[in-house]
């Protein structure tokens, strides 16, 4: 296996590395350049472990409240901080707007065994922005710098930041902040979503701006946004000149996207494989949160897998509406074994 490369070396050679090439973030070695992005309300330990099983070089957690950690919220500490031994390297994403609280939370993350810390400075959701966190930090660059420094000082871990290109059309505040975060706060990598916060997930990402950023900073620039498939991720990687790709919604119900991007798989999974993987998810969710909560939680997972199989609508509806794991497992097994067919 080749040694991890650095962004500066790659640029000097004038060639973009393969997605299979290893690289480093702040001294943390990552086996390839295909990562799982933070998925709010979804990216817990077993979703991250699933991504790793299918070839992701690293997974980033769903965003975790720095205040929840600092003030000892039970679910934040005991569920969101759970890390499986096979996940490493793993990054925990924090959000918040108070540097002292961020430092405290970062120290808890370090003690949990995480390898890196990511700070969310890109979430466009109003309830997050109203607290002064997420994309709202683009309006407070000095505070954003203080938060990044605090996370590093509190944890001793490499700190990365994921952000948007700006807030409104023609706004480049995220681009400008990214450069300052690297130069003034020592951030070890930038996760860049080149769409403004107002766009949400609509419209075309500005991969040209991402390429400009990649050339402007001496640390990895990881491209995010619009990566709905392996082909879309490859195009974004090439067009942005990124050092890695970060897959979010393109992995929902389809962890095989990591295998496709790393070249270990070409053909899509068949119906039996899809249902076997869904059964694995059901088992892990029950292990993580108990039977009753898992039954409710999994109803958002079922459609991601069912959209890839041709089945009667009544069968799909029954699975998506059931909160009982016993019946859910029965339906999944029937689909896996071909006992349910399209009509």
C-alpha positions as CSV (number, residue, x, y, z in Angstrom):
1,X,0.0,0.0,0.0
2,X,1.3,3.5,-0.8
3,X,2.1,6.0,1.8
4,X,-0.6,8.6,2.6
5,X,-0.2,11.7,0.4
6,X,-0.6,15.4,1.2
7,X,-2.7,17.9,-0.8
8,X,0.4,20.0,-1.6
9,X,2.3,17.0,-3.0
10,X,-0.7,16.0,-5.1
11,X,-1.0,19.5,-6.5
12,X,2.7,19.7,-7.3
13,X,2.5,16.5,-9.2
14,X,-0.5,17.8,-11.2
15,X,-2.5,14.6,-10.8
16,X,-5.4,13.9,-8.6
17,X,-5.0,10.7,-6.5
18,X,-7.3,7.7,-6.9
19,X,-10.2,7.4,-4.5
20,X,-8.4,4.3,-3.3
21,X,-5.3,6.1,-2.2
22,X,-4.8,6.7,1.5
23,X,-4.4,10.2,2.9
24,X,-3.9,12.0,6.2
25,X,-6.0,14.5,8.2
26,X,-3.9,16.0,11.0
27,X,-1.7,12.9,11.3
28,X,-4.7,10.5,11.3
29,X,-4.2,7.9,8.5
30,X,-7.3,7.1,6.4
31,X,-7.2,4.1,4.1
32,X,-9.1,5.7,1.2
33,X,-10.8,8.9,0.1
34,X,-14.4,7.9,0.4
35,X,-16.1,9.0,3.6
36,X,-19.5,8.9,5.2
37,X,-20.8,12.4,5.8
38,X,-22.7,13.4,9.0
39,X,-26.3,12.5,8.7
40,X,-28.5,14.3,11.3
41,X,-30.6,11.9,13.3
42,X,-29.2,8.9,11.4
43,X,-25.4,8.7,11.7
44,X,-25.1,6.7,14.9
45,X,-22.5,3.9,15.5
46,X,-24.2,1.2,13.5
47,X,-24.8,3.4,10.4
48,X,-21.1,4.4,10.6
49,X,-20.1,0.8,11.0
50,X,-22.2,-0.2,8.0
51,X,-20.3,2.4,5.9
52,X,-17.0,1.0,7.1
53,X,-18.1,-2.6,6.3
54,X,-18.7,-1.6,2.7
55,X,-15.4,0.2,2.3
56,X,-15.7,3.8,3.6
57,X,-12.3,5.0,4.7
58,X,-13.8,7.0,7.6
59,X,-17.3,7.9,8.9
60,X,-18.4,11.1,10.6
61,X,-21.1,11.0,13.3
62,X,-24.4,12.8,13.2
63,X,-24.1,16.2,14.7
64,X,-23.9,16.2,18.5
65,X,-24.8,19.1,20.7
66,X,-21.8,20.5,22.5
67,X,-24.2,21.6,25.2
68,X,-25.7,18.2,25.6
69,X,-22.3,16.8,26.3
70,X,-21.2,19.6,28.5
71,X,-24.3,19.4,30.7
72,X,-24.3,15.6,30.8
73,X,-27.5,14.8,28.8
74,X,-27.9,11.0,29.3
75,X,-28.9,10.1,25.7
76,X,-26.2,12.3,24.2
77,X,-23.5,10.7,26.4
78,X,-24.7,7.1,26.2
79,X,-26.0,6.9,22.7
80,X,-24.4,9.5,20.5
81,X,-21.0,8.9,22.1
82,X,-21.1,5.2,21.5
83,X,-18.2,4.1,19.2
84,X,-17.8,0.5,17.9
85,X,-14.2,-0.8,18.0
86,X,-14.3,-1.6,14.3
87,X,-15.2,2.0,13.3
88,X,-11.8,3.6,13.6
89,X,-10.8,6.0,12.4
90,X,-14.0,7.9,13.4
91,X,-14.9,11.5,13.6
92,X,-17.5,13.0,16.0
93,X,-19.2,16.1,14.7
94,X,-20.2,18.8,17.3
95,X,-22.3,21.9,16.9
96,X,-22.7,24.9,19.2
97,X,-21.8,28.5,19.6
98,X,-20.0,28.8,23.0
99,X,-16.2,28.3,22.9
100,X,-16.0,27.3,26.6
101,X,-18.7,24.7,26.1
102,X,-17.2,23.5,22.9
103,X,-13.8,22.9,24.7
104,X,-15.6,21.0,27.4
105,X,-17.6,18.9,24.9
106,X,-14.4,18.2,22.8
107,X,-12.6,16.8,25.9
108,X,-15.5,14.4,26.4
109,X,-15.3,13.4,22.7
110,X,-11.6,12.7,23.1
111,X,-12.2,10.5,26.2
112,X,-14.8,8.6,24.2
113,X,-12.1,7.4,21.9
114,X,-12.8,9.4,18.7
115,X,-9.9,10.0,16.4
116,X,-11.0,13.5,15.1
117,X,-13.5,16.2,15.8
118,X,-15.6,17.9,13.2
119,X,-17.5,21.2,13.8
120,X,-20.7,21.9,12.0
121,X,-20.7,25.3,10.5
122,X,-23.0,24.5,7.6
123,X,-26.3,23.3,8.9
124,X,-29.0,25.4,7.2
125,X,-31.9,24.2,9.5
126,X,-33.6,27.3,11.1
127,X,-33.8,25.8,14.6
128,X,-30.0,25.3,14.6
129,X,-29.2,28.6,13.0
130,X,-31.4,30.4,15.6
131,X,-29.1,29.3,18.3
132,X,-26.2,30.8,16.5
133,X,-24.8,27.5,15.5
134,X,-24.5,25.7,12.1
135,X,-24.5,28.0,9.0
136,X,-25.2,31.0,11.2
137,X,-21.5,31.0,12.2
138,X,-20.7,32.3,8.7
139,X,-22.0,35.6,10.0
140,X,-19.6,35.5,13.0
141,X,-16.2,34.5,11.7
142,X,-14.3,35.5,14.8
143,X,-16.6,33.3,16.9
144,X,-16.2,30.5,14.4
145,X,-12.4,30.7,14.7
146,X,-12.7,30.7,18.5
147,X,-14.8,27.6,18.4
148,X,-12.3,25.7,16.2
149,X,-9.5,26.7,18.5
150,X,-11.5,25.7,21.6
151,X,-12.2,22.2,20.2
152,X,-8.6,21.6,19.5
153,X,-7.4,22.9,22.9
154,X,-10.1,20.9,24.7
155,X,-9.5,17.6,23.0
156,X,-5.9,17.5,21.7
157,X,-7.4,15.9,18.5
158,X,-7.2,17.1,14.9
159,X,-10.2,19.4,14.2
160,X,-12.0,19.7,10.9
161,X,-14.9,21.9,9.9
162,X,-17.8,21.3,7.5
163,X,-19.4,24.3,6.0
164,X,-21.4,25.8,3.2
165,X,-20.0,28.2,0.6
166,X,-22.2,31.0,2.0
167,X,-25.7,31.9,3.2
168,X,-27.3,33.7,0.2
169,X,-26.8,33.7,-3.6
170,X,-23.4,35.2,-4.6
171,X,-22.2,35.0,-0.9
172,X,-18.7,33.6,-0.5
173,X,-18.5,33.9,3.3
174,X,-18.1,30.2,3.7
175,X,-15.2,30.1,1.3
176,X,-13.5,33.0,3.0
177,X,-14.0,31.5,6.4
178,X,-12.6,28.2,5.3
179,X,-9.3,29.8,4.4
180,X,-9.2,31.6,7.8
181,X,-10.0,28.5,9.7
182,X,-7.0,26.8,8.2
183,X,-4.6,29.7,8.4
184,X,-5.6,31.1,11.8
185,X,-7.2,28.3,13.7
186,X,-5.1,25.4,12.5
187,X,-8.0,23.4,11.2
188,X,-6.8,20.1,9.7
189,X,-9.3,19.7,6.8
190,X,-12.3,21.4,5.4
191,X,-15.5,19.6,4.4
192,X,-17.0,21.9,1.7
193,X,-20.6,21.9,0.5
194,X,-20.5,24.4,-2.4
195,X,-24.1,25.5,-2.2
196,X,-25.4,28.4,-0.1
197,X,-27.4,27.6,3.0
198,X,-30.6,29.1,1.4
199,X,-30.4,26.4,-1.3
200,X,-30.6,23.5,1.1
201,X,-30.1,20.5,-1.1
202,X,-31.5,22.1,-4.2
203,X,-29.7,23.4,-7.2
204,X,-26.3,22.5,-8.6
205,X,-23.2,22.7,-6.3
206,X,-20.5,25.1,-7.4
207,X,-17.6,22.6,-7.9
208,X,-15.6,25.4,-9.6
209,X,-15.5,27.3,-6.3
210,X,-14.6,24.1,-4.5
211,X,-11.7,23.7,-6.9
212,X,-10.6,27.2,-6.1
213,X,-10.7,26.4,-2.4
214,X,-8.8,23.2,-2.9
215,X,-6.0,25.1,-4.5
216,X,-6.0,27.8,-1.8
217,X,-5.5,25.7,1.3
218,X,-2.7,23.3,2.2
219,X,-4.9,20.8,4.0
220,X,-7.4,18.3,2.5
221,X,-10.6,19.7,1.0
222,X,-13.4,17.1,1.2
223,X,-16.2,17.7,-1.3
224,X,-19.8,17.2,-0.2
225,X,-23.2,18.0,-1.6
226,X,-25.0,16.5,-4.6
227,X,-23.3,13.1,-4.3
228,X,-26.4,11.0,-4.9
229,X,-24.6,8.1,-6.6
230,X,-21.2,6.7,-7.3
231,X,-21.1,8.4,-10.7
232,X,-22.1,11.8,-9.2
233,X,-19.4,11.4,-6.6
234,X,-16.7,10.6,-9.2
235,X,-17.7,13.7,-11.2
236,X,-17.7,15.9,-8.2
237,X,-14.3,14.6,-7.1
238,X,-12.8,15.4,-10.6
239,X,-14.5,18.7,-11.1
240,X,-13.7,20.0,-7.6
241,X,-10.1,18.8,-7.5
242,X,-11.0,17.6,-4.0
243,X,-8.8,15.3,-1.8
244,X,-11.8,13.1,-0.8
245,X,-15.5,12.7,-1.3
246,X,-18.1,12.7,1.5
247,X,-21.3,10.7,0.8
248,X,-24.5,11.6,2.6
249,X,-27.9,10.9,1.2
250,X,-26.4,8.8,-1.6
251,X,-25.7,6.1,1.0
252,X,-29.1,5.9,2.6
253,X,-30.3,2.3,2.0
254,X,-27.4,1.8,-0.3
255,X,-24.0,1.3,1.5
256,X,-22.8,-0.4,-1.7
257,X,-22.0,3.1,-3.0
258,X,-18.8,2.9,-0.9
259,X,-17.9,-0.5,-2.6
260,X,-18.6,1.0,-6.0
261,X,-16.4,4.0,-5.4
262,X,-13.5,2.0,-4.1
263,X,-13.8,-0.5,-6.9
264,X,-14.6,-3.6,-4.9
265,X,-18.0,-4.0,-6.5
266,X,-19.6,-3.2,-9.9
267,X,-23.0,-4.9,-10.0
268,X,-25.8,-3.6,-7.8
269,X,-27.2,-5.8,-5.0
270,X,-30.1,-8.1,-5.7
271,X,-33.3,-8.2,-3.7
272,X,-31.9,-10.8,-1.3
273,X,-28.8,-8.8,-0.5
274,X,-30.9,-5.7,0.1
275,X,-33.1,-7.5,2.6
276,X,-30.1,-9.1,4.3
277,X,-28.6,-5.7,4.9
278,X,-31.9,-4.3,6.1
279,X,-32.2,-7.3,8.6
280,X,-28.7,-6.4,9.8
281,X,-29.9,-2.8,10.4
282,X,-32.9,-4.0,12.3
283,X,-30.8,-6.1,14.6
284,X,-28.3,-3.3,15.3
285,X,-31.1,-0.7,15.9
286,X,-32.7,-3.0,18.5
287,X,-29.3,-3.5,20.1
288,X,-28.7,0.2,20.2
289,X,-32.0,1.5,21.5
290,X,-34.2,-1.4,22.6
291,X,-37.2,-3.0,20.8
292,X,-39.9,-0.4,21.3
293,X,-37.8,2.7,20.3
294,X,-36.1,0.8,17.4
295,X,-39.4,-0.1,16.0
296,X,-40.5,3.5,15.6
297,X,-37.0,4.7,14.6
298,X,-36.6,2.2,11.8
299,X,-39.7,3.4,9.9
300,X,-37.6,6.1,8.3
301,X,-35.1,3.4,7.2
302,X,-37.5,1.0,5.4
303,X,-38.3,3.3,2.4
304,X,-34.6,3.7,1.5
305,X,-34.3,-0.1,1.0
306,X,-37.8,-0.7,-0.4
307,X,-37.4,1.9,-3.2
308,X,-34.9,-0.5,-4.8
309,X,-37.2,-3.5,-5.0
310,X,-40.3,-4.1,-7.2
311,X,-43.0,-5.1,-4.7
312,X,-46.8,-4.6,-4.2
313,X,-47.5,-1.3,-2.6
314,X,-49.5,-2.9,0.1
315,X,-46.4,-4.9,1.2
316,X,-44.2,-1.8,1.3
317,X,-46.9,0.2,3.2
318,X,-47.2,-2.5,5.8
319,X,-43.5,-2.6,6.5
320,X,-43.2,1.2,6.5
321,X,-46.1,1.6,8.9
322,X,-45.3,-1.2,11.4
323,X,-43.7,-0.3,14.7
324,X,-43.3,-4.0,15.6
325,X,-39.9,-5.5,15.0
326,X,-41.2,-9.1,14.9
327,X,-43.6,-8.4,12.0
328,X,-40.9,-6.2,10.3
329,X,-38.5,-9.1,10.4
330,X,-41.1,-11.5,9.0
331,X,-41.8,-9.1,6.0
332,X,-38.2,-8.6,5.3
333,X,-37.6,-12.4,5.4
334,X,-40.5,-13.0,3.0
335,X,-39.1,-10.4,0.6
336,X,-35.6,-11.8,0.8
337,X,-36.8,-15.4,0.1
338,X,-38.9,-14.3,-2.9
339,X,-42.2,-15.1,-1.2
340,X,-43.5,-11.7,-2.1
341,X,-43.5,-10.9,-5.8
342,X,-44.5,-7.9,-7.9
343,X,-48.0,-7.9,-9.4
